[in-house]
Structure formats: structure tokens, C-alpha cells
Amino acid sequence: MHLYIGFDSSNYGQQLAYEVCKRSVRKYNQEVSITPLVLTDLQEQGIFSREVDPLASTEFTYTRFLVPYLSNYRGYAAFCDSDFLWRCNISEVFNFVDETKALSCVQHDYTPSSSLKMDGKVQTVYPRKNWSSLMVFNCSHQDCHRLTLENVNHQTPKYLHRFEWCDDQNLGSVPLGYNYLVGYYDSGDLKALHFTDGGPWHKDHRNVDYADEWLSFLTSEEKLKLDRELSEQ
């Protein structure tokens, strides 16, 4: 199993988000292979050349769709945003993967409660929002072959994030608990917490639900540095 996690270098808190996500995965699964999607690395390799999108909330807004390419269009590979906190063995997600489908994800049906999200960035509202925050790709599927470098670098956000590259009949479903949007759902079997509007590494979300659980994955030194960073904002 291979997992790609989004990585954002824009500030210390975002970098910590990746580390916590990775640590929470490792807590329940030491064997999974984890690769961060580092924007500068992909640019230096000539893989990603898309112009900066002012509406993109993270550095991995589009690079996530490179996963089939990076996997040589073979086998299965998963992607998740860095603002996830896993509470289970991530391999459980594969129990819900239909091998006939090109992609499996949690098919959210909700409306964001705010016009702004983390770090005050604009909350863009569109159909199938957050479906792409956790994806399991059947990389060899013909639909995933449409995620060429040309398309990932030049196609519209709508084409990518609304899965226009994938026929609807080839979209599989994963239970809600594996992409639980903190602040939007009241209950359920919470397998993975997703701080979609911002987590405790953001100044305005320090007391968000489950903040203590996220902070428990930090070292004392990391907590002190994060506190200093947030106090200076």
C-alpha cells in the first residue's frame, strides 16, 4: 500500500500538520509507504508546471491528481490532505474499494458554514467539495489514465476536483467516518478526523473540536514553537 499526503511549506503550522498526519497513520500501520507531495520537488523534476492559482488553499490543491502518474498507472494508491488525523489502520479503507471502480472516496453532501477557511483563505464552494481530500486510486483503470501530466497541469479546477475525468459509474464510495469533517457531522464511527476549515495549528482554530487529540502527537518542543508562531501572527 502506498499513501501520498499533501505537504504545504507555507508556514510551520502547515508543516506540522503533515507530520501529525503521518504520525497518526504510523501509529496504526508501520508498513504503509508514505510520500509527501512536495510542490518544489515536483516542479524541479519538471512534473508539475501549473501556474499559481490564487484560489488554491494549499500547495497540493492540484498535485494530488498526480498520484496515478507517480504510481506509473499501476496498482492502488491513496491520497489524503495533511489536515487529517487518523484513528485507525488506514488499510481499512481498502475494504471498501470496488476493484471495478477507478476511484473510491467519501462522497460528502454538505455546505461549508463559512466563506473563509484556514488562514483566512477564501472558502470555494462547488459540487463534490472535499471528495478529493481522501482518494483511493485504481491507478491502472482507464479513467485514471486521463490524469496525464498535460491534464493535471492545464485542465480546469472543475475538471479535476469534480472528477470530470472519471465516469460517474466508476466512482466508488467509502464510509463517512474515514473523512469526518470536524464541525459538520454530529456522530458516527470516527476513523479519521479532517480539520477542513482549520485545525489547532491555525490561530483562529486553536480550540476546535479534537484539538487536544491533534496536539497530543506533538513533542514539547514542537508545541512551544507552534505557540510562538501563532502568538506572532
N, C-alpha and C positions, 0 to 999 in steps of 0.2 A: 504494500500500500504506500502511495506517495501523497503527501499533503503539501500544498502550496499555501503560504499565509501572506496576506498583504503586508507590506512594510512601508512606513511613511517616516522619512527622516526629518520632517519639518521642525520638530521640536522634541525635547527629551521625553515628554509625556507620551507622544505617539510612538517613540521607540520602545518605551516601557510596555506599551500596550501589546506590541508584538512579542516581547519577552514573556509577558504573563500568559498570553495565549499559548505560546509554545510550551511553557512550563506546565500549564494545565493539561495540555494534550499528553505530555510526557508522564504526568502523574499517574495516568491510567494505561499508558501504552508506551513502552520503551523501544518498541521495534519500528514504529512508523517512521518513514523517511520524511523529513521536513525541509522545505526550501523556502526562504523568504523571497518575495518578488521585489527586488531592489531596483528601483527605476534607473538609477545611474548605471548600474551594471548592464541592464538590458539595452540602454542607449549606447554604451561603449561597445557592446558586442554587435551593434547595428541591427538589433532585433526590433527595438521599439523606437520609432521616429515621429510619433504623433505630436502635433503642436499642442502646447499647453491650453487646456480648456479652463477658462475662468470659473466655470460652474462645477468643476470636478472637486469633490470634497476631500479626496485623498490622492496620493501619488499612485495608487493602484486601482483607480477608478476603471481604467481600461486594460491595464496589463494582466488582469485576471483572465482575460479571454485568450491569453497566450498559452494557457495550460496545455491544451491538446498539441499545439506546435512543440512546446518544450518537452512533451512526452513522446515526440515522434509519431503522433497519431496512433499510438498503440496502448492497449490496456486501459486501466481505470486510474483516474487521478482526481483528488478532491481539492477544492479551494475554499478558504474561509477568510473573512475580514479579520483584521488584527484585534478588533474590539469584541472578540468572543472570549468567553471563559467556559472551558469545558468541564463538565461534571461527570463524564463517563468515558469509556473507551470509545474513541472516535470510530473505530472499526464497526461499531453497532450500526452506523449509518448505512453500511453496505448491505445490511439485512433487508433493507427496503428498496434496493436497487433492482429494477427490472432490466434484465440484460438486453431486451429488445429496444430499450429507450436510449436516446442519445445523451440525455441529461436528466439528473434527478435533483430535486431541491424542495425546500418548504415553500408551498405556494400561498404566500400571505395574501390576505384580503383586509386591508386596513387603510386608514388615512392618517398621515402624520399630524400630531397635535400642535406643532409649532411651525412657523415659517423659517425658523433658524435651527441649525443643529450644532454640532461640536465646533468650538472656537468661533462661534458666531457666523459660520458659513451658511449660505442660503440652502434651505431645505427644498430640493427639487421634487415635485410630485408628478408621478407618471404611473401608468398601468404596470403591474407586476413589480412594483417597487420592493426592494430587498430580496427578491427572488435570487438575485445573483450574489448575495452576500455569503451563501453557502451553496456550493455546487459540486456534484459528483459527475464528472465527465466520463462517458464511454468513448474514449479518445479515438477508437478505430471506427466509430459509427460514421456513416456517410455525411450526416448533418454536421458533425464536428469538423469534418474536412473543409467546411465552408469558413472556418475560423483561420483563414490564411493570414500571413503577415500583411498582405495588401488590405484585407478587410479590417483587421484589428487596428491598423494604423490609419485607415482612411474612411471607413464606414461611419455612419451617424451613431450617436449615442443610442438612439431609438432602435436601430438595427441590432446593436449589441445587447443592451440591457433588457429589452423587451423580448429577446430571443427570436427575433425575426429570421435568424439564420437556422432556426430549428423548427421543423414542422410541429404543430401543436400535438399531434398524435404521438410524437416521440419525446414528449416531456413527461418524466415520471415524478412522483410525489414522495416526499419524506415527511414524517410526522412533525407537527409544530414544535414539540419540545426540543428538537435539535437546532432550532434557530428561534429561541424565545426572546422576543423583542421586549426588553426591560421597559416597563412603564405603559405597556399596551395590552398585556394579557393578565388575567387575574389568577389563573391557576393552571394546573397541568403537571405532567411529569417533566420537570425541567432538566434536560440533558445538557444544554449549552445556553448560557446567558449571552445575549447580544446587546451591548450598550449602544444601540444605533443612534441615539440622539446625543450621546456623550457619556463618558464614564468618569470615575474619580480622578483621572489624570487631567481633567479639564476643570478650570477654576469654577465655572458655574454649575458643575455637576458633582462636586466633591461628596455630597450627601445622597447621591442617587441610591435607589434600592440595590442591595447586594454589594455596596461599596466596600464594606468590611471584608467580604469574601474575596474580592479582587485584590485588595491591599494585602491580604494575608500571603500572597505569592511574592511580595517584595522583600528584599533584605532591609535591614535597618538603615544602611547607607543609602539605598535607593529611595526609601521613604523620606529621609532628610533632604536629599537633593530635589526630589519632586516637590516637597513643601516649599523649598527656597524658590524653585522655578515658578510655582503658582503664586507665591506672595509677591513676586516681582512683576507679575502681569497686570 
